[in-house]
Amino acid sequence: MKAPFLKMFLVLICWVSASCLTPLAVMAQEKDKDTVVVQAIDTTWMAELPVIELTYNKARFNSDTFIPGRMVYHSIDSTRQFNCTIRRRGGTSLLFDKPNYALKFYDNDGNSLDVRFLGMRKDNNWILDGMAPDHSKMRNRVSMDLWLDFSHPSYQQEEKPNAVNGYRGKYVEVYANGQYMGLFCLMERVDRKQLKVKKFVTDEDGTSHHRGLVYKVINGKDTRTPYFYWNQNAPNDASSYYDGVQSEYPDPHDGEPWTWDPLRRNIYYLAGYRGTTFYSLIGKYFDLPVFCDFMLFLDMLYAFDNVGKNYYCWFYDYSSNDKRLGITPWDLDVSWGRDETGVRVAATTELANKTNFHTRMSEHYKGYADTLSTRYAELRDSLWTEQSLLGYFDRYFDLFTRTGAFEREQNRWIDSNCKVRDLDLEKEYIYGWIHDRLAYLDSVYGYIAPQAIRSIPADKNQSPSPCYDLWGRRIHPFSTRSPGLFIQDGKVQVVQ
């Protein structure tokens, strides 16, 4: 059976099965076999935290295949019901009791249904991130919020301004089979649609021409490609997985043709050339402003789990003259002072092995270190001030505390292997870690904060050191100085 017909058949089966499941909002006394009591849906804070009910066969729930299900979405404006398929998603997160969900939506005829939530994109494929390894339940969201705010626009946004080089997300509370499951972040996916890369085209004779390409880097332990080394294993063109990377678009699951050649060519250039040739042409192969932002981003967060994996590489249109490789971070919950198991990481820890891109640029790109230092200084004077970074966390600390959502999360998972800690203690830890991390990175990148203007009373009797006006003329006693701006000890001072 050909792939498109097989897919249509499976969707029909899923819809028929899902239509037999009743949303919990109208179930009354029906119980899941492992649930003692079906909990009433609490919509008290629905205006700020929409409520999602999921219904599915718990015995069939797994991470390999989508199973039929139903979703009810409660917002302040309405209640909507959907047919869907559902599976558990994740890698390391599969070890935790609290699941992450992947959802696909369908209409009553079994056709793919695009749905919009909370001002995000309209799509049929959504993620509910349970954030089980994260004590704060906000590291992934804060990190991506920051990335979307500060990073340079990716190069395809000149032509596609609506492209999003990342993923947006909003917090919700979830019930599954009548049981409260806690706080989740309802998130967009990173894919061809999100990045707005070009679709491949097929001639009448069936010949495919690749244009946009998206690769997901998923394994950085024993592979080379994610680190942008050239000496990779030769790819098996029959496999959609290669050296730690999988093809996301074209999508092998939909019978679409994929190719590894473009990615290999760009990595070959990075690793194979040096000197003047490297310096003059590297910008034609990589989206340098975004790659440099990515290197600084990894350093700021100490996101070591995103060095050799957990990012996307992509081409907007490889058939054009612009063959730059773009990069998009993903899955950023191992960050801001905690590792993948939730253990603390000192703020002064050096982020080693920042990919071979960083190594090669340091060796062969003139002014690369200055470029990073200059960009770091720009960020430290804007979105990367200590107060600004704390503000990204504060909005969610406030939401979780004000609505009582974090307390409900704690009560639900306190006896599990999920990471749930007193929120005030975690807030104190994150605050201290950011302060110390900035001090550490300031020394790494040679950043000196702008000197503040000090206000000096005009009636002060004597200056302890020479003072000059703005024309360089020395001024002696303070008592003879009229109000204005002056230079003393290398600092601008105001006499009032």
N, C-alpha and C positions, 0 to 999 in steps of 0.2 A: 504494500500500500504506500503510495507516495506521501511525502511529508505533509503537504498542505491538506490532503484529504484526511490523513491520520489525525492531524491537529484538530480539524473541524469535528471529526467523530468524537474525540476525547472531550472537546468543549461541550458537545451536546450531552454526553453522558454526565459530565459534571453539573450541567444546568438541571437536568432531570433529577439528579440526586439531591442537589441543593434545594430545589423547590419543595422537597419533602421536609426540610428543616424549618422549624418555627422559631421566629425571633423570641428572645427571652423576655422582652417587654410584655408579651402577651401569653407567656407560658404558664403563669400562675404556679402550680405545684410541681411541674415536671423537673426531674433532677438528673444530673450526670451521675453515673454510678459511683464515682469517687468523691462526690460532693455531698456532704450531709444536709446542707440547707442552701437553697437557691437564694442569693442575697438580693435585696431590693436595690434597684438602681438609684443611686444618689446623684441628683442633678442640681444640687444646691449651688455649685460654683460653675455651672455650665456656660455662663457668659465668658468666663476666662479660661476654663478647661472643659472643652466639649467632651462628651461621654460616648464611647464606642462599645457596642455589644457584639461579640463574636459567638457564633454557634457552629460547631463542627464535631465530627466524631473523634473524640479524644484518643481512642484506641488506634486510629489510623494516622494520627498526626505525626509527621516526621520531617526531616530536613531534605529528603531526596525528591519527593513528588508532591505536587499540589493536589489537595483533596477538596471535595465540595464543601461549601460553607455558606453562611449568611452573615451579613453585617448590618447593624442598625446604628446610624449616626445621629446623635442627639446634639443639637446646637441651640442657642438661644432663639434662633429664628424658626427652626423646623426640626422634624424628625424624618430621616430618609432611610429607606431600606434597600439593600442591594443583594443580588446574587453574586457570589464570588468563589474563587478557589483560594486555598490557603496552604502554606507550608511553614515550617520552622526554618529560619535562616541564621547564618553565622558560621564562624569557624571556632575560635576559642570560646566564644559565648555559648556554644552548645553544651559546655561543661556546667553551666549554671542552671539552677532550677527555674529561674524566670526566663521565658523564651523571648526571642524576637520573631516577628511575623512578616512574611511577604504575602501580599494580597493582589489578586487580579480580579477585575470586575467584568460582568457580562450582563447583557440585556435579556429580556424574556425569550428572545429567539436564539440565545446562545452566542450572540455576536459580542466581540470586544466592546466594552463600554468605557468611554473616557469620563472621568468624574473630577470635579474641582473641589478642593477643601481649603478653607481658611486663606483664600487669596493666592494660593500657590498654583502651579501649572495644572492644566486639565489633562488627565492621563488615566489609563486603566490599571497601572502598575504602581503600587505604593508599599511603603515600609513602615512598620511599627517597631521602633527601636526601644527595647526594654532597659538598656543601659545597666545590666546586672553587675558588671565588674567595677562600675564607677561609684565611689562613695557619694559623690555630689549629685549624680544624675544630670549633669549639665556640661561635662567637659567636651563632648563631641559637638554639642550645639553651640557653645560659646566659641569653640575653635573655628567652626565653619562660619559663624556670624562675623568673626574678626577677619577671616580670609576674604570673604565677599566684600567687606568694607575697605580693606587696605590694598589688596593685590592689584597690580596693573591689569587693565582689561586685556583679555586674551586676544590674539591677533585677528581671529575671525569675527570679533565684535565690531570691527570697522564696517563689515558688510552685513552682519547679523547682530544688531545691537541688543536684541532680546535674548541672546545666548547667555546662559548662566554657567560660569566656570566653577561649579560646586553644587550644593544642594540646600534648599530651604527646608525648614521644619518648624512645626508648632506642637506644643504640649497638649496632651489629652489624657484622660483616664480610661482604662479598659476593663471590661468584664468579659470573661470567656466561659461559656457553658454555665452561666449563673454564678461564677465565682469572681470576686474582685481581684484584678491582676496588678493594679498599681499605676504608677506614672509611666507614660510612654511618649516618645516623640514621633509624631506622624511626619514622615519625610518623603521628599522626592528622591528619585533615583538619578544616578549619573549615567547617561546613555546618549545615543545619537540625537534624540529629540532635545534633551537638555542642552547639549553642546551645539546644536544646530549644524552639525557637520553634514556634508552633501551625501545624498543617497547614491548607491551604485546604480548604474544603468545597464539594461540588458537589450542587446540588439534583437532583431527579428529571428536571427538564426540561433539565439540562445547564448551568444557570447556576452559575458559580463565585463564591465569596465569599472574598476574600483575608483572611487573618489574619496568620500569620507571614510575614515577608519578609526575604530576605537578599541584599545587594548586595556585589559584590566590586569594589574600586577598583583598577584595573590600569594606568592611564595618566595621569600627572600632568603631562606636558610641555606640551601645548597645549590643555588642557581647564580647565574652571572648576568643575564639580561636585565633584571630589575636594577642592577647597579650600573648599567650602561657600559659594560665591558663588551669587547668584540669577540673574544675567544669562547663563543657559545658552542653548545652542541648544535649540530645541523638539524634544522626543523624537519619534522615529518609533515609533509603537506597534507596528509590525510587526517591529521589531528588538529583540533582547534585549541590545543594546549601546547605551549612551547616554552621550556626553560623558565618556569615560574610565571608565565603570562598566559592569559586566555583571551581569545577573540570575543569581543562583545558586539562589535559591528564591523562587517556583516555578521549576522547571528547564525551560527551553525545549527541551532535548534529549529530554526525556521527554514532550513535547507538552503541558506544563502552562502555564496562562495566567499571564503576568507583568503587572506594572503599574509605572509610574514616578511616578504621582501622589503617593503618600505621601512619597517621598523629596523631591520637588520642593516640596511644601507645607512641610516642616520647614525646608528651606534658604531658602525664601521668608520664613518667619518670622524666621529668624536674620538675614538680610540686609536685610529690609524694615522692621523695626520698630526703635525706639530709645527711649531715656529710660525713664520709669516703666513703660510697657507692656512693654518688653523685659525689664526687671529683674524684674517681677512674674510673668511667664509663661514665661520661657525654660526653667525647670525642668520644664515640662510637655511640652517638645518634645525635650529632650536629657537623657540620663542624666549629669547634671553631675558627680557624684563620679568616675565612670569617665573622662569626657572630660578632667577636670582631671588625673587620674593619667596619662592618655595624653600630655598636653602635657609634664608633667614627665619622663615616661619617654623621650620623644623627645629632650629636652634632656640627660638623663643619658647616654644612649648616643651622642649626636650621630648619631641615626638619620635623616639627611636623606633617605634613599631611601624613608622611610615617611611623609613629609609629604603628598605629593600622590598617593600610591599605596600598594600593599601593606598594605591594611587592609580590614576588612569593616564595613559599616554594616547594621543590621538592626532590625526591629520584632518584638517578642515576639507581640503580637496587636493588629494595627491596627484590628480591628473592635470592640475594647473602648474604654473611656474613656481608657486609658493608651496614649498615642501617642508615648512617648519613643523617641528613636533611640539605639540602643546602638552601641558601637564595639569592634572587636577587632583588635589588631595581627597582622601576618603577615609572614613572610619577613624576618627581622631580622639577616641576616648582614652587611649593610653597617652596621657599628656599632663601638663601642669602639675608635675611632682609626684605622679604615681605610675607604677609599671602595670603590666597586663594582669597581675594578680592582686593589685591594689596596694602593694608595698610602697612606702615612701622612697622617693629618689631625691637626693640632695640637690639643691638649686645650683650648686657650683659644679655639677657633674658635666664633663665635656661630652658633647655629642660626637662620637667617633664615627668614621665611615659614612660621611655624608654623600654617598654615591660616588661613582667614578666620574660623573659629570663635574662635581666639585673639585675632585683631584686634578682632572685634566685642565679645567679652567684655571686653577691655581698655578699650574705648571706652564701653560702656553697662551693664556689670554692676558695681554698687557693691561694692567690696571684693574684686574678682576677684584683683588682685595680692596682697592680704593672704591670700586663700584659698590661692593657690599657695605663698606663702612659709611659711604655717603648716603646710601639708601637707608641704612640703619639709623643714621642721624636724623634723616627726614621723618622717619616713623616715630623716633623717640620724641620728636618735637610736636607730634600730632596724635595719632591713634594709639601709640605705644607709650604714652606717659603712664605713670603708675595709676593715677586716678582714672584715666580712660579705661585701662584694662580691668580695674576693679569694677568699673561700671558695667562692663559686659556680664560679669558674674552677678552683680547686685540685682539686676532686673529679674533674674531667675530665683535668687535667694528670696527676694521679696515675694514673688509669685508663690513659691512653694510654702513659705511660712504663712502668708496672709490667708491662703485658701485651705490650709491644713493638709495639703496634698502630700507633703513629705512625711508627715506623721502617719497618714494612712499607708503610705509606702512602707514605712518602718514596721508598722503593725502587721502588714501582710507578709513581709519577708524576713522578719527578725530571727526566725528559727531555721533559716535556710542557709545555703552557701553563698547567697548574694551579698554584695558589699553594701551594707546599710550602717551609717554612722551618724552620731549626733550632728545635725546640720550646723549648729553654731561652732562646734569644734572643727568641722571641715572647712567652714568659712574662714576661721582664724588661720588654719593651716595654709589655705590657698592664698590668703592675703600676705602672709609672711613669705611664702615661696615666691610670689611675684616680685615682692620687694627685693629679695635676695638674688633672684634670677636677673633682674634688670641691672643690679650692681655688678654682677659677674659679667654679663654680656657687654656692659659699658666698657669694661676693661679689655675685653676681647676685641671689640671693634673700635677702641680708641675714642669713645664718645665722651665729650665734656658738655655738661648741661650749660645752656646760656646763662650768663651772669645776670642775676636779678638786679634791678635798680633799687638802691637803698635810699630811703628818705632821711635826711640829716637836718636837725633843727638849725635855723640860721643864727641862733644866739650862742652856739657852742664856742668856747673861748679859743681853743687852739687845736689845729690839726696835728695828729701825731706823725704824719708823713706828708711829703710835698703834694700839693693839689694844683691842677691845671684847668684852665677853661677850654672850651672846644676849639680854640685857635692855638692851643699849645702854650699859652702864657701862664707862667707860674703865679698862683694866688697864695698869699701868706695867711694872715689870720682869718678865721671864719667870721669874726665880728665885722670885718670890712666887706664881706661878700654879700652882694645882693642876690635875691632868689634867682635860681636858674639851674642849668645842668653843668656838672663839673666832673673831671676825671681824677680819681685818687686810688692808688694801689691797683691800677688796671681795671677799675670798675666805674661805671657811670653812677653818679650820685645826684640827688635832687636836693637843692637848698630851698626851703620853703619860707 
